[in-house]
Amino acid sequence: MMSPYLKSALAAAHAAADEIMRYYRGDFEVELKADQTPVTVADRRAEEIIREILLGDFPDHGFFGEEGGKEQENAEFLWLVDPIDGTKSFVGGYGMFSTQIALMREGRLILGVSSAPAAGEVAWAASGAGCKLNDAPVHVSQVSGMRQASVSTGNLQSMAASPQWARLGQILAQVNRTRGYGDYYHYHRLAAGQLDAVIESDVNILDIAALSVIVTEAGGVFTDLQGRQPDLDTTSVLASTPALHPLLLDTLNES
């Protein structure tokens, strides 16, 4: 049975998708935030809609939104929301963007919804309930060796300036196939068994909180590049099949 938290998150994601697609490939202004990333009326409206639904259903919960910041951040339950992850893609008129909604309880991520309306994909998962992509159960692949693996990378700026860059090169030289899908897309493919590992070094928790639950409930392993579980300070990702994860982690962190 679907939990009330998941029902609310899915309702919020669908309502946000309707609003986002009203603006997609339309005429709207693009502003630059202090960090030089773009923001649009669609980002702000989608977050407002999500906030209204989630806090309307659960007024004692906290809320951490990409555009509005944190409210009641010390509450037992904290919603983590990026209304449009991939705003540059949204502005550019191509569909590599998504809405990310996650729920954290006392520091542990327990629910995730990842909605990509332009691509027609919705992935969702809750702790102990498995993972679904467009309502069909999905599971990571059984790939266990580097030479059979398909690996996707994204957001690698800080890794490129670190010793891990050469170690990443060692991995990519061994694997079967490399891709750079980025954003929500490679995590959906990983959860569905169509990709075997994802490596990123420059993310924030709002980008990947929901996706971490989705990949984990699909049978994968999701940590940062040092093998730590995701939390509010996470800035990197190593996600893969269970057998691949220790191989990739050891290679990336070998002395």
Phi, psi and omega in degrees: 000135181288133181289157176298330178295315181291319177302316181293318180296319178293320177298319179295319180295318180293319178295319178296320180300317179301317181291316181300316184288344172295328183264338187303128182061024177256198183254111179209157179277148177243123177255159174252129176281178183301329180272010177071015173268150185280155173216145182230173176299329180295319176302311186291316180295318180298318179294321178299318180296314180299314180300315181300319182289310185293313181282339172293321178281327185224076187294344179269001179277156171274167183215129178233104183250148179302322185265327187256353179081203188258141172229134179048048187294344179266009177293159179300319179251134180228121175276134178245121191225127166243107187295322173223099173273113187107041181300326178299322177293317178300312179297322181285352176082022174235152201276021181272055177224162184205166170254128183245123179230122179229156176237128178248133176241116180049045175087357181246130179284127186237353184204144177212137173232129179235110185247123179243085190295325180291333179265351180071034180238136170227120175250142178210154181201152173221150185306124178080001184247004181077188185229141176232146175236116186051045175072003177256132178299140179228161181210147178296164181288174177260011181300133185235350183238151182303318188288347176259354192275145169253125186237133176244142180237161176193154175050068188248018187302309183290327176295324181297337180259016183233169176298339180292343180298314178294325179290324173299321177300322177298319179294311185294334177287341184261332191282168183286322186207142177240144178218165177226060186293313178074171175051210183296332197299315183287338176286322174299317180294323178296313180298328182272003179078016182260359180207154190246343180200150175229135179230124176218151182237353184224083179226171167235167189299329180293334177291324195234000183300307180297319182295330178294321178291319180299311181294317181297315181287343173275005177097005180269180176242132185227112178223182168274184185289350176258004177088011181271149178292149181298140172215189185295343182260004183296134179230004180214167184218136164230107182234137184192183171294157182301322182287326182284328190305310181295329177295313180293318181296316179297317181294317182291337186241015180292145183274000000 
